[in-house]
Amino acid sequence: MANFQYAALDSKGEQTTGVIAAASEQEAIQKLRASGYYPTQIVEEGKVPKGAKKAAAKTKGKAAAKSKATKSAVGGKVKAKNLMIFTRQLATLIDSGLPLLRSLSVLAKQEPNPVLKATVTTLADSVQGGSTFSESLSQHPRIFNKLYVNMVKAGELGGVLEIVLNRLAEYQEKAAKLKNKIVSAMVYPVIVMFIAVCILVFLMIFIVPKFKDMFAEMGNEKLPLISRIVFGASEFFIARPFFLPNAVFIFVFIGLLVFLYNMWGKTKGGRQKIDTMKLRMPIFGDIQRKSAVSRFSRTLGTLVTSGVPILQALNITRDTAGNVIISQAIEKVHEAVKEGESIVSPLQACGVFPDMVISMVDVGEETGQLPEMLLKVADVFDDEVDNAVTALTSILEPIMIVFLALVVGSVVFALFLPLIKVIGAMGEQT
């Protein structure tokens, strides 16, 4: 039997240290987990932490040998799709029995993305130097967020890294699928609006002035009201008060409004008001709320299932919520759980989560199956978001087509209505 010094988190997420007697490091980990602790570091008394000196020497040597291209690549960002593929491939290799270091080396050789390739190479060097995988991941926060790092750490401590990586890959795939559904619902109306604006500007600048000159002899008082409005709008578009057409200043003004809106959204008060409006918007607000609830449930459920302490999992979920209102609600849940209260009461008090979610979470707490229930909630709301987006798209398509037809048709009608009257007058004279 040997004595092992350890640092661990208790059930409330607080750090604790001590000494435990065990035959091996693995047995010490099992004893600590059986006592309700989540060890973050275990070192046998009288020994230097595993691989510390070797890691320093390796890191120094590798840093000197790295090329300038690799140095510039490390630290960049990668797309969520690339990270998802990397996680799935790593989980598959480890699940097949390949050691972690060998798996990282294989993935580094075949990775086409230069940033991810350099990062995986650095991870392999760090692991070979004696650092844990989670410690290596934490050195690249722009690619691997807190959720990723903490889940890997839990998998390492529990000896189930391949299972956790599979869960991570599934989480990323479902999160990406949900995001793509929402984005796809927004793309169609944006494209139609862009086409409508382009056609309208083209007509106002190039076509309408020619018709206006054609009907100049008729005088404004003889033109129909809709024609006078269109001709007046065209004059405003092509007027040059400051050596540039008014149309240019309109687009500059719109761009300025968008810039100011984004700047306001970066402030604390602005972000809160914008996120509140997102949840209260008709139709779109319901989709935003359901997607936020799905993200909360899937993130928290995945973390707790992987062995991350509930308080630490709530902190990570709060940081990755994507909506200030949801984050504030999760913060209240965290404070309540820290005081030993139920998770249900603060969820109900915040007024953000639907009654069905609260009921399912309540049942999960009572039966001791909270993680499984949270994942079921996420699946349910993923389906609801899918149905809502499909319904929204089917409604928006005819509405936007009619809108485009009205915009273009109104201008064309305003141009040809005086021409029809002229032709009719000429017919009466003959």
C-alpha positions in Angstrom: 0.0 0.0 0.0 1.2 3.5 -0.9 0.0 7.0 0.0 -1.3 9.2 -2.8 -1.7 13.0 -2.5 -4.8 14.1 -4.4 -6.7 17.2 -5.4 -10.4 16.6 -6.1 -13.8 18.3 -6.5 -16.7 17.4 -4.2 -20.3 17.2 -5.1 -20.7 20.9 -4.8 -17.8 21.6 -7.1 -15.5 22.8 -4.4 -11.8 22.0 -4.4 -10.4 19.7 -1.7 -7.0 18.0 -1.1 -5.7 15.2 1.0 -3.9 11.8 1.2 -5.4 8.4 0.5 -3.8 4.9 0.9 -4.1 2.5 -2.1 -2.2 -0.2 -3.9 -2.2 1.8 -7.2 -3.2 5.1 -8.7 -6.2 3.5 -10.4 -7.4 2.1 -7.1 -7.0 5.5 -5.5 -9.2 7.0 -8.2 -11.8 4.4 -7.6 -11.8 5.0 -3.9 -12.2 8.7 -4.3 -15.1 8.4 -6.8 -16.8 5.9 -4.5 -16.6 8.6 -1.7 -18.3 11.2 -4.0 -15.1 13.0 -5.0 -14.0 13.8 -8.6 -10.1 13.7 -8.6 -8.3 16.2 -10.8 -4.7 15.2 -9.8 -3.2 12.2 -8.0 0.5 11.9 -7.2 2.3 9.2 -5.1 4.0 10.8 -2.1 7.6 11.5 -2.7 7.4 11.4 -6.5 7.4 14.3 -9.0 4.1 14.5 -11.0 4.1 12.1 -13.8 6.1 13.3 -16.8 6.6 16.8 -15.5 10.3 17.1 -16.2 10.1 15.2 -19.4 7.2 17.4 -20.6 9.2 20.5 -20.0 12.2 19.2 -21.9 10.1 17.8 -24.8 8.1 21.1 -25.0 11.3 23.1 -25.2 12.8 20.9 -27.9 9.6 20.8 -30.0 9.1 24.5 -29.8 12.6 25.1 -31.2 11.9 22.7 -34.1 8.5 23.9 -35.2 8.4 25.7 -38.5 7.0 29.2 -39.0 4.0 27.9 -40.8 3.0 25.6 -38.0 3.5 28.4 -35.4 1.2 30.7 -37.4 -1.4 27.9 -37.7 -1.6 27.0 -34.0 -4.0 29.3 -32.1 -6.4 29.9 -35.0 -10.1 28.9 -35.2 -11.6 26.0 -36.9 -15.2 25.4 -38.2 -17.6 23.4 -36.0 -17.9 20.8 -38.8 -14.1 20.1 -38.8 -14.0 19.8 -35.0 -17.0 17.4 -35.1 -15.3 15.2 -37.7 -12.1 15.2 -35.7 -13.9 14.2 -32.5 -15.8 11.4 -34.2 -12.6 10.0 -35.8 -10.7 10.2 -32.5 -13.4 8.4 -30.7 -13.5 5.7 -33.4 -9.7 5.1 -33.3 -9.6 4.9 -29.4 -12.7 2.7 -29.4 -10.8 0.4 -31.8 -8.0 -0.1 -29.3 -5.5 2.4 -30.7 -3.6 4.4 -28.0 -4.4 8.1 -27.6 -1.0 9.3 -28.8 -1.0 7.0 -31.8 -4.6 8.1 -32.7 -3.6 11.8 -32.5 -0.5 11.1 -34.7 -2.7 9.4 -37.3 -5.3 12.2 -37.4 -2.6 14.9 -37.6 -1.1 13.2 -40.8 -4.5 13.0 -42.6 -6.1 16.3 -41.4 -6.6 18.7 -44.4 -7.3 21.8 -42.3 -3.9 23.5 -41.6 -5.0 25.1 -38.3 -6.5 21.8 -36.9 -3.6 19.8 -38.3 -1.0 22.0 -36.4 -3.2 22.0 -33.3 -3.5 18.1 -33.3 0.3 17.9 -33.8 0.8 20.1 -30.8 -1.6 18.0 -28.8 0.3 14.9 -29.7 3.6 16.5 -28.6 2.1 17.6 -25.3 0.6 14.2 -24.6 3.9 12.5 -25.5 5.6 14.9 -23.1 3.5 13.7 -20.2 0.6 16.1 -20.0 -2.9 14.7 -19.9 -5.2 15.1 -22.9 -7.5 17.5 -21.1 -4.5 19.7 -20.0 -3.3 19.8 -23.6 -6.8 20.7 -24.9 -7.1 23.6 -22.4 -4.1 25.3 -24.1 -6.3 25.9 -27.2 -9.4 27.6 -25.8 -10.3 29.1 -29.2 -10.9 25.6 -30.6 -11.8 23.5 -27.5 -14.3 25.2 -25.2 -14.9 24.5 -21.5 -17.5 21.9 -22.3 -15.1 19.9 -24.5 -12.2 20.1 -22.0 -14.2 19.2 -18.9 -15.9 16.3 -20.6 -12.5 14.9 -21.7 -11.2 15.4 -18.2 -14.2 13.4 -16.8 -13.6 10.7 -19.3 -9.9 10.5 -18.4 -10.6 10.2 -14.7 -13.3 7.6 -15.2 -11.3 5.6 -17.7 -14.0 6.0 -20.3 -12.4 8.5 -22.7 -13.8 6.8 -25.9 -17.3 6.8 -24.5 -17.1 10.5 -23.6 -15.6 11.4 -27.0 -18.5 9.5 -28.7 -21.0 11.6 -26.6 -19.1 14.7 -27.5 -19.4 13.9 -31.2 -23.1 13.1 -30.9 -23.6 16.4 -29.0 -21.8 18.4 -31.7 -23.7 16.6 -34.5 -27.1 17.3 -33.0 -26.2 20.9 -32.1 -25.0 21.5 -35.7 -28.1 19.9 -37.1 -30.3 22.1 -35.0 -28.4 25.3 -35.9 -28.5 24.4 -39.6 -32.3 24.0 -39.4 -32.7 27.4 -38.0 -30.3 29.0 -40.4 -32.0 27.4 -43.4 -35.3 28.9 -42.3 -33.7 32.4 -42.3 -31.9 32.0 -45.6 -34.9 32.0 -47.9 -36.5 35.2 -46.8 -33.2 37.0 -46.7 -32.4 36.0 -50.3 -35.9 37.0 -51.5 -35.6 40.4 -49.7 -32.1 40.9 -51.2 -33.4 40.1 -54.7 -36.4 42.4 -54.2 -34.2 45.3 -53.1 -31.8 44.8 -56.1 -34.6 44.8 -58.6 -36.3 47.8 -57.0 -33.0 49.8 -57.1 -32.3 48.8 -60.7 -35.8 49.9 -61.8 -35.6 53.2 -59.9 -32.2 54.2 -61.2 -32.2 52.9 -64.8 -35.8 52.1 -66.0 -38.1 54.6 -64.3 -36.2 57.8 -65.4 -36.7 56.8 -69.1 -40.4 56.4 -68.6 -40.5 59.7 -66.7 -38.9 61.5 -69.7 -41.4 59.8 -72.0 -44.4 61.2 -70.0 -42.8 64.6 -69.3 -45.2 66.3 -71.8 -48.2 65.0 -70.0 -47.5 67.0 -66.8 -47.7 65.6 -63.2 -51.3 66.5 -62.8 -52.3 64.2 -65.6 -50.3 61.2 -64.2 -52.0 58.6 -61.9 -51.1 58.9 -58.2 -49.2 55.6 -58.2 -47.1 56.8 -61.1 -46.3 60.2 -59.4 -45.2 58.3 -56.3 -42.9 56.0 -58.3 -41.4 58.9 -60.3 -40.8 60.9 -57.2 -39.1 58.0 -55.5 -36.9 57.6 -58.6 -35.9 61.3 -58.5 -35.0 60.9 -54.9 -32.8 57.8 -55.6 -30.8 59.4 -58.4 -30.5 63.0 -56.9 -26.9 64.0 -56.1 -26.9 66.4 -53.2 -23.2 65.6 -52.3 -21.8 64.4 -55.7 -23.2 60.9 -55.0 -26.8 59.6 -55.6 -29.1 59.4 -52.6 -29.3 55.6 -53.1 -25.6 55.4 -52.0 -26.4 57.4 -48.8 -29.4 55.2 -48.1 -27.2 52.0 -48.1 -24.5 53.8 -46.0 -27.2 54.8 -43.5 -28.5 51.2 -43.3 -25.0 49.9 -42.9 -24.4 52.4 -40.1 -27.6 51.3 -38.3 -26.5 47.7 -38.5 -23.1 48.6 -37.1 -24.6 50.6 -34.2 -27.0 47.7 -33.5 -24.1 45.3 -33.3 -22.1 47.6 -31.0 -25.2 48.0 -28.8 -25.6 44.2 -28.8 -22.1 43.9 -27.3 -23.0 45.9 -24.2 -24.5 44.2 -21.2 -27.8 46.1 -21.3 -28.1 45.9 -25.1 -27.4 42.2 -25.2 -30.1 41.5 -22.5 -32.7 43.6 -24.4 -31.9 42.0 -27.7 -32.1 38.4 -26.3 -35.4 39.3 -24.5 -36.8 40.5 -27.8 -35.6 37.3 -29.6 -37.6 35.2 -27.1 -40.7 37.4 -27.4 -40.8 37.7 -31.2 -43.9 36.2 -32.8 -43.3 32.8 -34.5 -39.5 33.3 -34.4 -39.4 33.8 -30.7 -41.0 30.4 -30.1 -38.3 28.7 -32.2 -35.6 30.6 -30.4 -37.0 29.5 -27.0 -37.2 25.9 -28.0 -33.7 25.8 -29.4 -32.3 27.5 -26.3 -34.1 24.9 -24.1 -32.8 22.1 -26.2 -29.3 23.4 -26.0 -29.5 23.8 -22.2 -30.9 20.3 -21.7 -28.5 18.5 -24.1 -25.4 20.3 -22.7 -26.3 19.7 -19.0 -27.4 16.2 -19.6 -24.3 15.3 -21.6 -21.9 16.8 -19.0 -23.6 15.1 -16.0 -23.8 11.8 -17.8 -20.1 12.0 -18.5 -19.2 12.4 -14.8 -18.8 16.2 -14.5 -20.1 17.5 -11.1 -23.5 19.2 -11.3 -22.3 22.6 -10.2 -19.4 22.6 -12.6 -21.8 21.4 -15.3 -24.2 24.2 -14.6 -21.4 26.8 -14.9 -20.3 25.4 -18.3 -23.9 25.3 -19.5 -24.4 28.9 -18.4 -21.4 30.0 -20.5 -22.5 28.1 -23.6 -26.3 29.0 -23.4 -26.1 31.5 -26.2 -28.8 33.7 -24.7 -28.4 36.1 -21.7 -31.9 35.4 -20.4 -31.3 31.6 -20.3 -27.8 32.2 -18.8 -29.3 34.2 -15.9 -31.9 31.5 -15.3 -29.1 28.9 -15.2 -27.2 31.1 -12.8 -30.2 31.1 -10.4 -30.4 27.3 -10.7 -26.7 27.1 -9.8 -27.1 29.2 -6.7 -30.1 27.1 -5.6 -28.3 23.8 -6.1 -25.3 25.2 -4.3 -27.5 25.9 -1.3 -28.8 22.3 -1.4 -32.2 23.1 -3.0 -34.0 21.4 -5.9 -33.3 22.3 -9.5 -37.0 22.6 -10.2 -37.9 25.7 -8.2 -35.5 28.1 -9.8 -36.4 26.7 -13.3 -40.0 27.4 -12.6 -39.4 30.9 -11.1 -37.5 32.2 -14.1 -40.5 31.9 -16.4 -38.3 30.8 -19.4 -38.7 27.1 -19.4 -42.0 25.4 -20.5 -44.1 23.5 -17.9 -43.3 20.2 -19.7 -39.6 20.7 -19.2 -40.0 21.5 -15.5 -42.2 18.4 -15.0 -39.8 16.1 -16.7 -36.8 17.5 -14.7 -38.8 17.1 -11.5 -39.5 13.4 -12.4 -35.8 13.0 -13.3 -34.7 14.4 -9.9 -37.1 12.2 -7.9 -36.1 9.0 -9.8 -32.4 9.8 -9.9 -32.4 9.8 -13.7 -31.9 13.6 -14.2 -29.2 13.2 -17.0 -31.3 10.8 -19.0 -34.4 12.9 -18.6 -32.5 16.0 -19.8 -31.4 14.2 -22.9 -35.0 13.1 -23.6 -36.1 16.8 -23.2 -33.4 17.8 -25.7 -34.6 15.2 -28.2 -38.3 16.3 -27.8 -37.4 20.0 -28.4 -35.1 19.1 -31.3 -38.2 17.5 -33.0 -40.4 20.5 -32.1 -37.8 22.9 -33.6 -37.6 20.8 -36.7 -41.4 20.8 -37.1 -41.6 24.5 -36.4 -38.9 25.4 -38.9 -40.6 23.2 -41.6 -43.9 24.9 -41.0 -42.3 28.3 -41.0 -40.5 27.7 -44.3 -43.7 26.4 -45.9 -45.5 29.6 -44.8 -42.7 32.0 -45.7 -42.2 30.7 -49.3 -45.6 31.8 -50.7 -45.6 35.0 -48.6 -42.2 36.1 -49.9 -43.1 35.2 -53.5 -46.3 37.4 -53.2 -44.2 40.2 -51.6 -41.7 40.1 -54.5 -44.5 40.1 -57.0 -46.2 43.1 -55.3 -43.0 45.1 -55.2 -42.0 44.6 -58.8 -45.6 44.5 -60.1 -46.4 47.9 -58.4 -43.5 49.6 -60.2 -44.4 48.0 -63.5 -48.0 48.9 -63.1 -47.1 52.5 -62.3 -44.9 52.7 -65.5 -47.4 51.2 -67.9 -50.7 52.8 -66.5 -49.9 56.2 -68.1 -48.9 54.5 -71.3 -52.2 52.7 -71.4 -54.0 56.0 -71.0 -52.0 57.6 -73.8 -52.8 54.7 -76.1 -56.5 54.9 -75.1 -56.6 58.7 -75.8 -54.9 58.2 -79.2 -57.5 55.5 -80.0 -60.4 57.9 -79.2 -58.9 60.6 -81.4 -58.7 58.3 -84.4 
